[in-house]
Amino acid sequence: MATKKSFIDLQNPNTRRALTEGEENYHKMIELAREGVAIYVDGIIVYANQKLVEMLGVDQSSDLIGQAANSLIQESRRTISRELEQMMLANSEELFSVEDVFERKDGRLVPVEVSAIPIQYQGSPAVQIIARDISERKKVEAEIWEYQNMLKQLSSDLILAEEAQRRDLAIVLHDHLGQSLAMARIKLAGVLNTVKDEELTQKLQAIEQDISDAVKQTRSITYELSPPVLHELGLIIALEWRLDKFTAETGIKTTYDPSQETVTLRDEQEIILFRSVDEVLKNIIKHAAANQVLVTTQTTRYSFEIKIQDNGKGFDTDLLKPQQRKIDSFGLFSIKERLEYLGGVLDIQSDPGGGTVVTLIVPVSLEGI
């Protein structure tokens, strides 16, 4: 016949008088604790302080004594909670906490921070848990998370709005200013055909050259503001166009090795990646002293990666740490921030004299491949 295990009711005055002075002082201390405290032997609760009683919404500690220790935990978390507790007990020399979820008598869930330590209780091996209610902290964290998501959405809207403004301005420059300059050049050419004075002809030819330069500058600014190739043909082709332009402007040899002809990305992903590559190329011009640049793209089921490698002088990447960052590294910082907004990563590998490899990675949806 199975015998019912007896438990010590620490609320009973007779029992309390039987405690040693040390035990009495110990229980006074944990009764006044701001955290919930429970002690259990062989997985059964033998003590619970008043704070734990309040936390779990029961009437008195005797409602908890005799229950299985894992009955405090949200049912769906009991297995993992037990594993976490065993990990804490196995490393009992180092006191640390894990987050868990208690279930109140009324069914409400209470997020808690719990630590567990092995102790001796009434001469038997026992486990003491200390639980702190972190509901308010979780509420604040949820608010911060929501706020961060809102900021990310605003950042996305801002990027798209900025790009739309760039496109509008590019259209104005191309369709209005560019055409006006072109028309002025045509009219001036007609005037030149009728002028016989040599000195006036030279002056008009100088003006015609100025207008031609202005047309070229307008066209260049238009493409700098918003390359039509990016919006019309996509990122892969736009990168090829940008590298050709880079070589023509700087004389630096470029090699482009895309893994595929097209890739499906969201508008803000394409914009941020293109602007990021552009910023890296500008940094190569300013700092790298390179004569070759290799750009590769790679697509996996989960990510899209662009790698820009140069054979320049390289640098100590410790200079990019916040405490050592220079003002002129703001461009890289901006790239990092924008990629992180996309859930992506900026990785920079470099050594003095060994060139630099900059890798841009963004996650892609499974439908995008």
C-alpha positions, 0 to 999 in steps of 0.5 A, a space after each residue: 500500500 502506498 504511503 502518503 508523503 508528509 510535508 512540513 507546513 511552515 505556517 503552523 506555529 508548532 512547526 515554526 517553534 521547532 525550527 532551529 534559530 538559523 532556520 527561523 532567521 532564514 525563513 524570515 529573510 525569504 518571507 520578506 524577499 521581493 522575489 518569489 521563493 520556493 523550495 522543493 524536495 524530489 520535485 515536490 514543493 515544501 515551501 513557498 514564500 508570500 511573494 510567490 503566493 501573490 505572484 501565482 494568485 493563490 490564497 495561501 502557501 499551503 495551496 502550493 505545498 505538496 504540488 509538483 514543482 513543474 505545476 507552477 510553469 505554463 504547461 507548454 513550457 514544462 519540458 524545456 523549463 525542466 531542461 533549463 533548470 537542470 542546466 542551472 543546477 549542473 552549473 550551480 557554482 555560477 548563479 545565473 537566471 533564465 526567463 520562464 513563464 508561470 501560470 497563475 491560478 486564474 490562468 493568467 501567464 506571468 513572465 518571470 526570471 528564475 534562478 535555481 540552486 541546490 540546497 540542504 533542507 531539513 537534512 534532505 537535498 533540495 532545490 530552491 528557486 527564486 523567481 522575479 516577476 518581469 511583466 513590466 519589463 516585458 511590457 516595456 520590451 514589447 513597446 520598444 520592439 513595436 517602436 523599433 518596427 515602426 521606425 523600420 517601417 518609417 525608414 522604409 517609407 523614407 527610403 522609397 520617398 527619397 528615391 521617388 524624389 530623386 526620380 522626379 528630379 531626374 525627370 525634371 532635369 532630363 525632360 526640361 533642363 536637358 531639352 532646353 539646353 539641347 534646344 539652345 545648342 541647336 539654335 546657337 548652331 543656326 546662328 553660327 551658320 549666319 555669322 561672318 565675323 570671326 571674333 564673334 564666331 569664336 565667342 559663340 563657339 565658346 558658348 556652344 561648348 559651355 552648353 554642350 558641357 552643361 548637357 553632359 553634366 545634366 545627363 550625368 547628374 540625372 543618372 547619378 540621381 536615379 539611374 533608369 537602368 536600375 528601375 527598368 532592368 533591375 539590380 544585376 544589370 544596374 551593377 554592370 552599368 555602374 562598374 562600366 561607368 566606374 572604369 570609364 571614370 577612374 581607369 580602375 579595371 573591374 571584373 563582374 561575375 553575377 551568379 544569375 542574370 536577374 534576382 527578385 528583390 523588393 524595391 527598397 532592397 534593390 535601392 539600398 544595395 545599389 547605393 551601398 555598392 556605389 558608396 563602397 566604390 567611392 571609398 575605393 577611389 578615395 582610400 584604396 589606391 587599387 587598380 583592380 576590383 572584382 564584384 560577385 553576386 551569389 543567391 541562395 535560398 535564403 539570402 542575396 550577397 554582393 561581394 566587392 573585392 579590391 587589391 588596394 592597400 587595405 586597412 586595420 578594421 579595428 579603425 571601424 570600431 565605434 571608439 576609433 571610428 573617424 568622420 570619413 567612415 560615416 559612409 560605411 556606418 550608413 551602409 551598415 545601418 541600412 542593411 540592418 534595417 533590411 535584416 541584412 549584414 555588412 562584413 568587411 575583411 581587410 589587412 594593411 597591404 592585403 586589399 579589402 573585401 566588403 560583403 553585403 548580405 540581405 535576406 530574401 523570401 523563398 518566393 524571390 528565388 
